[in-house]
Amino acid sequence: MIVPSIDLMDGRAVQLVGGETLEIDAGDPTPIAERFSRVGEIAVIDLDAALGRGSNAEVIRELCARYPCRVGGGIRSVDAALGWLDAGARSVILGTAAEPDVLSRLPRDRVIAALDCKQGEVVVEGWQTKTGRSLLDRIDELREHVGGFLVTTVEREGRMAGADLELARTLAERCGDARVTLAGGVTTAEEIAQLDRMGLDAQVGMAIYRGDLPLADAFAGPVRTDRPDGLIPTVVADQRGICLGLVYSSRESLAVAVEEGRGVYHSRSRGGLWRKGETSGNTQRLVRIDVDCDRDTLRFVVEQAGGFCHTGSATCFGDLAGLGALDETIGRRLSASEPGSYTERLVGDAALLRSKLLEEANELLDADTTADAAHEAADVIYFAMVAARARGAPLADIERELDQRAARVTRRPGNAKPGSGEAL
C-alpha cells in the first residue's frame, strides 16, 4: 500500500530532488497530514535533525498526537527512539543508528531500518558518503532485529524515474518477515499495485505533491473487485469500530471522498455520487479508509453526525449499545435539543458533578460483589463521561488516548500523588 511522506525543514513540508535541491515548499504540514492520514499511515521525516542542523520535534509531536505516523530523521539513540514511541509514533525509522546493539533494546515490531542506496551501495550523511557496504549485506545483518526496512533508491528519489521493480523483487525474497517500504521514483498507481502484490509498500512524496499521482489513485492502486460493475463493497464504521452499514464505492467516489474528507459513495439506485447526509443532514467526516487483506473490500472509518440508517437508527443493524449509546445520549442531552436533563444539571453545577463522581468512586471501591461492582462502575463511567464531555472530550477522544497509552514502551511507576486519596 501507499505510505505518503512528509519531509520537514524549518517546520515546513518540503520535497527535495536527490536530497539536495528544494523542489517544493508545501508549507504547513498539518493540513497535509490530515489529508494523507485518510489513506493510512504517514512517514514523517525530520530532515533538519537528519542533517544535524536543527529539529522539528515540536511539529512532529503534534502530528503524532493526531495522526498515525512513522517518524524518522536524526534518531540516533535508544532514548530518542523510545521518546518518539512514547509520544505516539506507530514506529521509528533509524538510519545510521540501526545497529544490532541499539535495535536489541527496542521493540522489534515498531522499528524500521532506513537503508539509502546508490547502485546497490549503502550511503549515509545525507546520501553524501559511501559506506562500501552493500544493501543486501546490511539487510542480512539487520533482518532479525527490525520489523521493517525503508529502502530508498537515491538515484531515483524525487526524479519521477519510476520504481526499481527488479530491486523490489530481490528485497521481497531477502527480507523475510520484515515488511519493506520502497522509496524513490514511484510515480504511478500501477507501480504501487505491483509492489503490493510483491508484499512491499511504496513511500511516495514528489508524485503526490506535484499532482502527477492523485492520492486516491495511489491508495486504490492495489484495490480490485470481481463485480461486473467495478464497484467495491465498502463497510462503514464509526471511530470505535462499530459497523454502521454496507455501501459501495467507485473509483470516482473514492477520489471525491479522499479530497473532500467526507463520506462519499456510489449510489446504485441513482447511478452516481452519493454524499452521505446531503439531504438528511446526517453527514460524515472521513477519518480514514482501510483496505482488507484480500484488497477487495474497503472500510470507511467516519465521524457520524446523527443516525446512519435511512430509518433514523444509528446503524443499519439497529441502535448502538453500551458505551457508544451512553456517549451518544450524553452528547444529545448536552445539546439544545434536550434541555432540562440531569446530565445538563450536572454540567451546570460543577460542585454537584464533583461530589457525585467522588461518591460513586468510593462506592465502587467498597463494592463486595460482582453485581455491585458492575453497578457502581457504571455510575463512575457515566459521571466521568459527563465530566469529559463537558470539557469537549467525547468517547472517541478517550479511547484514542487509551490506545496511545497502550502503545507506550516506557512505563511510569503509577504511584499515588501526595494527598490524592484524601478526597476519597
Secondary structure, DSSP 8 states (H G I E B T S, - for coil): -EEEEEEEETTEEEEEETTTEEEEEEE-HHHHHHHHGGGS-EEEEEHHHHTTS---HHHHHHHHHHS-EEEESS--SHHHHHHHHHTT-SEEEESTT--HHHHTTS-GGGEEEEEEEETTEEEETTTTEEEEEEHHHHHHHHTTT-SEEEEEETTTTTTT----HHHHHHHHHHSTTSEEEEESS---HHHHHHHHHHTEEEEE-HHHHTTSS-HHHHHHTT-----TT--EEEEEEETT--EEEEEEE-HHHHHHHHHHTB-EEEETTTTEEEETTTTTS--EEEEEEEE-TTSS-EEEEEEE-S-SSTTSSSBTTB---HHHHHHHHHHHHTSTTSTT-HHHHHHH-HHHHHHHHHHHHHHHHH--SHHHHHHHHHHHHHHHHHHHHHTT--HHHHHHHHHHHHH-SS-------TTTTTT-
